[in-house]
């Protein structure tokens, strides 16, 4: 069976202007051989939303610690979201 290439993308976005400036990183997946011009058109439905990664302010921590924790949180959430694909491929 031939392996398919998948494309994972994420970009920080503002979720709501009316309830306290909530932000998150939506995580999308697509088949790897779809043209960029098609992927960027939401009406084509080439990208599927897998989930949201939260963005926290972590105000109680120092700046250096905050950056490290935010980095770790992002990567932990991403590995959690992608765990299913790892299990399916083995």
VENZIMO-V382083 format. One record per backbone hydrogen bond with DSSP energy under -0.5 kcal/mol. CO is the residue of the C=O (numbers start at 1). NH is the residue of the N-H. Records with the same first field share a line. If there is no record, write none. Layout:
CO->NH  NH
This chain:
5->32
7->30
9->28
11->26
13->15  24
16->22
22->15  16
23->55
24->13  26
25->53
26->11  28
27->50  51
28->9
29->48
30->7
31->34
35->38  39
36->40
38->41
40->42
41->44
42->45
48->29
51->27
52->54
53->25
54->56
58->61
62->66
63->67
64->68
65->69
66->70
67->71
68->72
69->73
70->74
71->75
72->76
73->77
74->78
75->79
76->80
77->81
78->82
79->83
80->83
81->84
82->85  86
83->87
84->88
85->89
86->90
